[in-house]
Amino acid sequence: MPNRVAVLSDIHGVLPALEAVLAEPDVSAADRIVLTGDITAGPQPTQVLDLLTSLGDRVIWISGNADRELLEYRRGQRDTIPDPIAPWAAAQLREDHLDLLSSLPRSLSLSVNSLGKVLFCHATPRDDEEVVLVDSRLDRWKEVFNGLDTDIRTVVCGHTHMPFVRIAHGRLVINPGSVGMPYGRAGAHWALLGPGVELRTTHFDVQAAATQLSQESSYPDITEWADYFLHARATDADALAAFAPRDGRDHRP
C-alpha cells in the first residue's frame, strides 16, 4: 500500500508543465504517480509519452477520452475529433505509443495509506467523458456511483480541468485539475494523496513555456494555442458555463 500518491491529470501534451510538476520534491518522493487520462492530445504528445514511460513502474496509467479519440482516429475507427489539435497530435504518435494507449484501462483501484481503496478514473467511474462538477446535484453523483463496490470510499477523477474536493453520498471525490490546460487559474494543477488530500499548483514561467512550445511544436496554430491554454484564458466561469449543461442539471425532474 503506497503512502503517498501524486495524481496528474489532463497533461494534454504540454511538456514544460509536466517537467515542472515532476521536479516537485513531493512528486519525486511519491511512491506512485497516477495519470488520470488525457495525456497526449496537445502540442508535444511524443515527448510527453517518452518522458512518462522513462519513469517506469512508478507510473500508473489510465486512459482519458482524448487518448481514446487519438487512438481511434489513427486506427481508422473515426474520421474526425472535435478538438482541433487532436488530429495533428494523433498523426505524431509512433506505433509503440499507439500500442501503449490501446493497453490503458478506463479505471483502476489502488489502496492508499489512510484513504483505503481509491478508484481512479478520467471522467466518472462508468464513462470517460461524462461530466460531474463540484456543484453537481447529489442525484447526479448517485447515478455515476451506481455499481461501485461499497469499500471504495474515495474517487479521483479529472476531465473538467478544474480542481475540487467534495463529499458525495459519503464518498470523498477529488479532481486534481489539469497539468497542461488549466481553466480559471494558470499553473500546473495536481493532487497529493496520503495520508490526507492536498490540491497543489506548480507555478512555472508560463511565458517561457509558451515560447518553448512555439519553437518546438510543429502544430500550425501553436502560438495561439499556447497563449490561450498556458495563460488559462478560459475562466472558471467560462468552463462552468460550458460544462454545467452536460451534467444533467437541466433535465432533472
N, C-alpha and C positions, 0 to 999 in steps of 0.2 A: 504494500500500500504506500504510494508516494506521499510524502509530507507536504510538498509544495509543487503546484502545477501552474505553469504560465499558459494562459489561453490567448491565442492570437487569431483574430477573425478578419475576414474581408481584407486581405492584403492587397488584392487586385493588382498584382504585378508591379508594385512600387518598391523597387529595391532600396532606395535610400531610407525610406520609412522602416522597412523590415530590418535593415542593418542597425538602425538606431535602437530599435527595440531589443534585438539580440545582444546588443552591447550593454544593456542594463544589467547590473550585478545580480538582481533577483531573478532575471531570466537565465543568466549564465549559471546560477546556482540551483535552479529548479530541477526537480527530479525528472519531470516530463514537460514537454511543450506540446499542447494540443492545438491543432489548427481546425477551426470550425468552419471551413469552406470558403469558397470564392477566393481562391489562392492566385489564380493565373490570369484572369480577364483584365488586362491592363497593359501598360506600355513596356514592361520588361518581364514577360512571362517566363522565358527560358532562364534568365539569370536568377529569378526568384526560386524557381523549381530546383535549379542546380545547387543553390546555396542551402536550401532546406534539406535536400537529400544528402548533402555532405555532413549533416548533423547526426545522421544515423538513427539508431533505435530510440533516442531520446524523444524524437518527434512522433506524435500520433496524428494521423491524417484523417480528415472527414471531408467528403465531397460537398460542395455547395451547388446551387442551381447554375451558377455561371460556369463552373468547372464542367458540369454535365453538358451544358449547352455547347461549350467549345468542343468537347469530345464528340457529341452527336453531329456537329457541323463537319468536323474532319472525317467522320465515318460515313458521311453521306446520308445521315438519318434526319437531317433538317436542312432547309435551303437558306434560312435567314436566322439572325439572332437580333433581338431588339436593341441591345447595347451597341452603339456604333463602333466602339473599339474592338468588340469581341471577335468579329470575323478576321480582322487583321491579327489579333493575338492568337487565334486558333491556327492561322497559317504559319506562325513562327515555331510551333511546337514540333519537336522531334518524335520519332516513333516511341522511344523509351519514355518520353513524357506522356504520350497518349496511353501507353500500357499502364503507367502509374495511375493516371486519372481513372482509368477503367477499373482499377482494383480497389478504389476507395469506397468505404462503407458510407451509408447515408447518416448513420448514427452509431454510437457505441457507449458503453457504460464503463466506468472506472471508479474504484473506491479510492477516496481521498481522505487523508487524515482529518478527523473531526467533522467531516461533512458526510461521511458514509458513501453510499453508492450514488454516483453522479452520472446523469445522462448528458452526453454532449451531442449536439445536432447543429444543423445550419439554421433552418428557419423555425420549424417545430418538430417534435418527435416523429410526426407521421408524414411530413411533406417538406421538400426542400425550398419551397417558395411561398408558403403560407405566411401571412403577416400577423404578428402579435406585437403589441406595443405596451409601454409602461402603463397606459391608461385603458388598455383593452378591458372590456367588462368580464366579470367572473364567469359568466356563461361561455364566453369565448375560450377562456382558459380551460374550462371543463371539457369542451369539445376537443381541444388539441392534446389534452392529457388522457383522453379516452384510451384505455387499454394498457396504460403504463403499469408496471409492477408496483405494488404498494410500497416496496422497500426503496424505491427511488424517491428521495426527498429533495433533491436538487436537480435542476435542469439548466443547462448552459446552451444558449443559442446565439446566433448572430443575425445576418441578413439585412437588418434595417439600419446598420451603421450608426446607431445611437446607443450609448451605454446606459444601462439602468440595472437596479437590483430591486426586486419586489417579492412579496409573498402572494401566492395564488393557490387557494384551496390547500393551504398548509405546506405547499412546496415552495422552496426558495428558487426564484428564477433570476438568472444572471445573463445580461448581454454585455459583452466586453467592449462593444463599439467596433470601429474599423481602424485597422492599422494604416491602410493606404488611401482610403476615400472617406474621410470623416465628414459628417454632417453636423453643423451647428458650432463647432469649435475646432480650430486647427490643432494638429499634433497627431501622433500615432497612439491610438487608444487600445488598451488590452486589459487583462484581469489577472490577478494572482489569487489562487485558491490554496487554502490550507495554512493554519487551522481555521481561519476566517475567510472573508472575501474582501478583496481590495480592488477597486477600479483605478487603473493607473493611466496616466498620459505621459508619453515620452515626447519632450519638446526637442526639435532639431531645427536647423536652418532651412526653413521652408523655401525661401527664395533660391538658395544654393541648390537645393534638391530639384526645384523646378528647372533651373538652368542645366543641371546634370541630365535630367530626363530629356530636355530639348536637344542636347548634344549627343546622347547615347541611344535614344529610341528612334527608330525609323517610321513610327506611326505618323502619317501625314499631318494630323492636327494636334501634334504633341504639345505645342506651346500653349494653345488654348486649353487643352485637357489638363495639363499640369497646373496652370494658373487657377483654374476653376476648382479642381478637386484638392490639391495640396493646401490651398488657402481656405478651404471649406467655405466657398462662396454660397453654397446651399445652407440656409439657416435651419435651425431645428424646427422653426415654424413651417418653412417650406417643405421639409421632409415629412413632418406630421400631416400636413395638408395633402401630400401626395399618397402617403401610406394609409391614413386613417380609414378611407372608404373601403380598403381591402381587408380590414379585419372583421367585416360583417356587421359593424355597428349600425349601418343604415338599413339593415334587413331584419333587425330583431323584432319580435312580435310587439 
